[in-house]
Structure formats: C-alpha cells, structure tokens
C-alpha cells in the first residue's frame, strides 16, 4: 500500500503555511500542489493526483505562535472538518475518509463499461474538480493552520448519494446542500460519494448513467441514499408521468438494481419549499411526491427518511421571516425558496443522520459521536452557526425547478 506524507512549515499568521516539503513511499511518487496564498479572501488549497477510490486523510493543525481555527472542505466544498481549534504551540491531528472519483464506469455484472454523461459546461468546467483524478482540499477559517497532511488508500465502506440540486455538491456560495454537509457527521472509516446533480430526476440518474456509476463502485453492504422530487414534478407537467406512476416505477428500478449489487437503498422524500400561509404554516408543494416515496419504500421494504415531513416544522420553528436565513440569498433581498445556504443544509444533514440512525442501516455505525439528534421544532440557533463560508460566490441559480422563487 502506498503511503504519502506532506509536511507544511508554519511561517506567518497571514498565510499559515508558506513552505512545503513532501516524501513519498512506494513505487510511484504522488504529484501534488499547495497554494499557500491565503490573501484577498482566498483559502489555502491543496491538490494531490490520486486514482479513483477512498482515502484516509490525516491532518495535523496548529500554529507555533498563534491560536488557530481551521475548517476543511474536500473536492467541491464537502464539509469534512469543522472549526478545528488549536492554542499557540498546540498540535491537533484529525482524520477523515474521502472519496475521489472520475466519470469512467467500469464493467461489473449488470453494468456496462462507459462514462457518466456529464453536463457541459457545468460539470466539465465549473465542477470539474468533482470528476478529476485528484483530491482537492480547501482550508478556511479566521486563521487556518496546517502542519502536515498524510493520505493513505482505504478499503472502506462508501455512502453513496443520488439526488438533485438540494443534495448535490454546490460549487459556490451562497448555495449548499445537505449532501455537502453530510461528511462532517461521520467518523473515519466511511466515505461519502455524492453523485447528485442539479436539475435531475430519478429518470435522469438512469439516463445519464449516474446510477450505473454508483453500481460500478458499490461494494456489498454499501448504503445508497436517494432523494428526488423537485424536478420530477416537471414530468407530470409535461404529461410524461406522475408521482404515483413513473416516479414510483423509477424508485423501484433504483432499489432493485442497488439490491442486486448487494447495496442498501435508503429512500428520502423531497424537503418542502419555503412558502407560508397566513397562519405561519408551510404550504405543501411536494406532498404527492413525498407520499409516493413513502409508498414505494413500504412496498419495497426499504429504509425511508421523510425529509418532507421533517422540513415543515423546521421552517415553521424559524418562522416566515427568519426562515429566509436557512435559504440561499444570491442577491440582497432575493431569497431562493428552494435551495438552502450553509446553515439550512447543515440542519437538514443532521435530519438525514438522525434518520439513518433510526433506520439502522450499515452506514449508521459510522455516525460521529457529536452528531446528536435533530429536533426540527428546535433547530440550532442561526446566530450560533459558525461554519465559515468559502470565498467564491455566484448569483446564478442552480439548474432545476423554477417554482416558488
């Protein structure tokens, strides 16, 4: 097994790591880059060329002269470590497991070789970091301090995600998804592989071969979480199906194929959009799809997380006005009532983790000790949320349903 270590020397408060040395043990040296220019709001960014697979990443944090706080995001802003704090001269080491992938699909029983049909230019350019044969790490915070990075290939279970823009790795602020926040709530020993994409449906996951990609990498016992619905409504509008017909049929196709490869499917109902009636209650806009997802799970004997039902009391606990603080605001005063920001997606990720624990699926064994239990009627206070934002910002809305802006 190849083991590669990277060591960064602490040099200044402004840029934490200004010099880097590396050593590689094995037949092939690993190529890497490290941009220490944490200036002008830019984060520390590390890249290492790696084959597709899961890796354990151990990072030592700390500054010899100052207190430090470092948050780590991997690939396309997946939250891995949250606010690792060290005192002056203190060193703290944390480990997480991360997935690196490419668009290539290997042939396995029931799956032909080929390639995921990536969307251009969204995935081929803007989100290329999700599909290149390299690991990208972003270090942010008031004073990020990185002393050493060690990467080891890991034969671990994988938690796969399939879904739409409310699940996928969003590339820029203010957008985020529960899928991006999910890795933070797991111990080392399991990797989260997010194969969701904006604007998609169960039908798209099949047509673009995202399901095939998951199946080609899936090992017996791996968990696959699926959440669609926001865009599936368009199929009904276009006369191409509906929640209790084609939507359920496509869920059944996913579950059957995942089980054929030894995987454990988890069906998630789509969370509601932000829309309140005069009594401060959330107006249902996706209830048929939530009910259809529940029916499919019952009929198939699959694990089910009713995120639609959970999201309503969450939004209502915040209220019609403060609930805006859980959703993306691409422009001042303009709330995107479908897509969440870091705070909103963090809360929904906690809801997913609570659901996985209740369902007792294999992935639940790796839930972090501090994950807690999500109570939608008593979410974390918005003012207490402290995960730092990434520097890149966009006013462009993710692909998908345009209802209820």
Secondary structure, DSSP 8 states (H G I E B T S, - for coil): --EEEEEEEE--TTTSEEEEEEEEESSS---EEEE----TT--EEEEEE--SEEEEEEEEE--SSS-EEEEEEETTTEEEEEEEEE-TT--EEEEEEEEE--SEE--BTTB-SEE----TTIIIIITGGGTSSEEEEEEEEEE--EEEEEEEE---EEEEEEESTTTS---SBT-B-HHHHGGGGB-TTEEEEE---TT--HHHHHHTTHHHHHHHH--TT-EEEEE--TTTHHHHHTTS--IIIIIHHHHHHHHHHHHHTT-EEEEE-----S-B-TTS-B--SSHHHHHHHHHHHHHHT-EEE-HHHHHHHHHHHHHHHHGGGGB--SBTTB--SSSB-HHHHHHHHHHHHHHHHHHT-GGGGGB-TT-----GGG---GGG------S-B-----SS--S--
